[in-house]
Amino acid sequence: MRWLRWQIGRQLSGYDKMFLAGALWPIKFDCYLLRFKQGSFIKRHTDTVAAGRHYRLNVVLKTAKKGGEFECEQAIYASKRIKLFRPDINAHAVTLVEEGTRYVFSIGWIRGDKT
């Protein structure tokens, strides 16, 4: 993992990610800065985990001028700028950024067994 450098996002859909922090013990977590430039998006998907319950908190630091909206089935909490959800069980996506750039601070963690 390259620390504090932009890398291509996992979904190969045009967004970039910058690894800020992470750990495997005592609780597995990661922290990223995400950048969605014009033309980027994320297709609807879920994130598979081997064991446990996956949670993610996204804080929108800057919205795109047009597009780049987060979509999620049954988020735990969602406001204009804050999104808390279970990416392992709830499909989620980001619509096409049509104009501008969107920045998101994202923290994810995995807890306990998958019940």
C-alpha positions in Angstrom: 0.0 0.0 0.0 1.4 3.4 -1.0 1.0 5.9 1.8 -0.1 9.5 0.9 0.0 8.9 -2.9 -2.9 8.8 -5.3 -3.7 5.3 -6.7 -6.3 4.0 -9.0 -9.5 3.0 -7.2 -10.6 -0.7 -6.9 -13.6 -0.5 -9.1 -11.5 0.7 -12.2 -14.1 3.4 -12.8 -12.0 6.5 -12.8 -11.8 7.4 -9.1 -8.6 7.7 -7.2 -7.8 6.8 -3.6 -5.1 7.9 -1.2 -4.3 5.6 1.8 -4.1 7.6 5.0 -4.1 4.9 7.8 -5.0 1.4 8.7 -4.5 -1.5 11.1 -5.2 -5.2 11.4 -5.3 -5.3 15.2 -7.1 -4.9 17.6 -9.8 -3.9 15.0 -9.3 -4.1 11.3 -9.7 -0.7 9.7 -8.7 1.5 6.8 -8.8 5.2 6.1 -8.7 6.8 2.6 -9.1 10.1 0.9 -11.1 9.5 -2.3 -11.1 11.7 -5.4 -13.8 11.5 -8.1 -12.8 13.5 -11.1 -15.2 14.4 -14.0 -16.1 11.2 -15.8 -15.6 8.9 -12.8 -18.3 6.8 -11.1 -18.7 3.5 -9.1 -21.0 0.8 -10.3 -23.6 -0.7 -7.9 -21.8 -3.4 -5.9 -21.2 -4.9 -2.4 -17.8 -5.4 -0.8 -17.1 -9.0 0.2 -15.4 -9.7 3.6 -14.1 -13.1 4.7 -15.5 -12.8 8.2 -17.2 -10.2 10.4 -19.4 -7.1 9.7 -18.0 -4.4 7.5 -18.9 -0.8 8.2 -18.0 2.4 6.3 -18.3 6.0 7.2 -18.0 8.4 4.3 -17.7 12.2 4.8 -18.2 14.3 1.7 -15.6 17.0 1.9 -16.4 18.6 -1.5 -19.3 17.8 -3.8 -19.0 17.8 -7.5 -20.7 20.6 -9.4 -23.0 18.1 -11.1 -23.4 14.3 -10.5 -21.3 12.2 -8.2 -24.1 11.3 -5.9 -23.7 8.4 -3.4 -26.5 5.8 -3.6 -27.0 3.0 -1.1 -29.7 0.5 -0.1 -30.7 1.0 3.5 -27.8 3.1 4.8 -27.6 3.2 8.6 -27.4 7.0 8.5 -27.3 9.3 5.5 -27.3 13.1 5.2 -26.0 15.3 2.5 -22.4 15.0 3.7 -22.3 11.9 6.0 -23.0 8.3 5.0 -22.7 5.4 7.4 -23.5 2.0 5.8 -22.7 -1.7 5.6 -20.9 -2.2 2.3 -20.8 -6.0 2.8 -24.6 -6.3 2.7 -26.0 -3.1 1.1 -25.4 -2.5 -2.6 -23.9 1.0 -3.1 -22.7 3.2 -6.0 -21.6 6.7 -7.0 -23.3 8.3 -10.0 -21.3 9.7 -12.9 -19.4 12.9 -12.0 -20.6 15.2 -14.9 -18.8 18.4 -13.8 -16.2 19.2 -11.1 -14.5 17.0 -8.6 -15.8 15.2 -5.5 -13.7 14.5 -2.4 -14.6 12.0 0.3 -12.9 11.1 3.6 -13.7 7.3 4.1 -13.1 5.1 7.1 -14.0 1.4 7.1 -13.8 -1.2 9.8 -14.7 -4.9 10.3 -16.2 -6.1 13.6 -16.8 -9.5 15.0 -18.5 -12.4 13.2 -20.9 -11.9 10.3 -24.2 -12.1 12.3 
